[in-house]
Amino acid sequence: MVLVVTGCKKDEEAAATTTPTPTPTKTELLTGKNWKFTAATVDPAIDLNFDGTLDTDYYALLAPCNQDNLTKFNTNFTVTFDEGAIKCDSLAPQTTNTAIWAWSTNETVLTIDNDGTGPNTPYSIDVLELTATKFKANQTLTLDTVNYVFTATWTKQ
């Protein structure tokens, strides 16, 4: 009887001293993996492709060569963009590393600076969800005094 009680007590002590796995930081969740753009919506609806129909599914309007692109946030605060399997321009490089990223507002806003090469650089996106496998964010753009909220989802590859 004494052996059984002693054996149980050791098991309880071992369980009590197990160190819990620390929760990953947002930087750890974001960096070191390829993110594939898998969904994008806009609210309110807008005629994105100028066909006379209001659109809410921005992702469906993208060419396949844009749907397979990958984005990788690196720990040195650079961003690597990969053209994916289908390139829109066969002469374009497969990967580019021209952007930098930074957290702001207690790691709820991600700012990306594409090296000043585009009309919207730098730009910020509000992080809605960030897990080990899913990254979801939105950005509000004002066009003709209307605020449009673009929401994008990336999935870990």
N, C-alpha and C positions, 0 to 999 in steps of 0.2 A: 504494500500500500504506500509506503514511503517513497519508493522509486517512481511510481506513477505521478505523485504530487510534485516531486522534484523535477521530473521531466517536463511537466506542464509549465512549471514556473520558469524554467530556462527558455522555453519557447515564447512565453509571454514577454520575458525580458528582452529577447532578441527582436521581437516585433516592435517593442517600445523604443529601441535604440536605432531603428532603421532611419536613415536620413532621407527625407522626402526629396524628390527631384525638383530642382528649382524651376520656376516658370520662366520660359524663354522671354527675353526682352523683345520689344517691337523690332529693334534692329536685327536681332537674331532671326526673327520670323521672316523679315523682309529680304535679307541678304543671302547670297551664296546659292541661289537657285534660279532656274529659268521660269519666268511667268509668261503664260500664254493668254492673250486677250481672248476671252470666251463669250462676253456679252456686253452690250452697251445699249442704253435707252436714253431718251430725252423726254422731259416733261416741262411744260406742255408740248403737245405734238407740234411739229414744224415740217414744212415741205423741204426736206434735206436734199433731195435729188431733183427738185424743180419739175416734178411731173404733175403737179396740181393736186396731189394727195398728201395729206398730213401724215407724217411718220413719227412713230415713237420708238421703233426698233432700229437704232442706228447701226448695230452690228450686222443686220441682214443686208444692209446697203453696201457694206464693204466688199471689195474684190477679194477673192480667195488668197491672193498674194499678200494681202494685209491681214487677213484673219489668222494666218499661221505664224506671224511674227512673234519673236520672243524678246522679253526684256529681263535683264539681270541687274539687280542692284548689288553693287560690290561693297565690301567692307571698307574700302578706301574712299567711299563716297562718290565713285564714278558710276555711270550707268552704261551697260553694254546692250546695244540693240542688235538683234540678229534677224535677218530677212526670212528665216525659216526655209522650208523645203521649196516653196514657190516664190521666186523673186519677181517683183513687178518690173524691174529693170535689170536685164541680164548683165549689164556692165557695172551695176552698183556693187560695192563691196558686201561680202556676206555679213560682216559685223562692223559696227562703228562704236567708238568709245568716246563720244564728244560731249556727253552731258555729265553734270554733277547733280547730286541730290543732297537734301538736308531735311532734318525734322524741325518743326516749329510748333508752337502752341501745345506744349506738353505731349509731343509725339502724336498729335491728332491731325496735323497738317503736314503734307509732304510737298516740298518745293523742289522743282526740277528746273535746271538751267541748261538749255540745249546749246550752250556756248554762244548765245546771242545770234544764232543763225536763222531763227524763224520769227514770225510776227508775234508770237505769243510767249516769248521767252523773257525772263523766267516765268513759270506758272506754278500755281499751287493747287493741290487737290485735297479735299477733306477725306480722311481715312474713315470709312464706315465699319469695315471689318477686316481683320488681319489675323489669319491662323497659319498653321504650317502648310496648308494646302490651298487657301483661298485669300485673295486680296480684292477688296471692293472699295471703291472711292467715288466721290462725285466732285463736279466742278460746275459752278454757276457762271453762265455767260449771258451778258445783256446784249440783245440784238433789237434794234428799233424800240427801245424802252421796255422790252419784255424780258424778264429773267427766265432763262432756260436752264434747267438742271440736267446735266449729262451725268449719268451713272454708269460706271464701267466695272467689269469683273474680270479678274485674271485668275487663272488656275495654275498651280504648281505643275511643272512637267518633270 
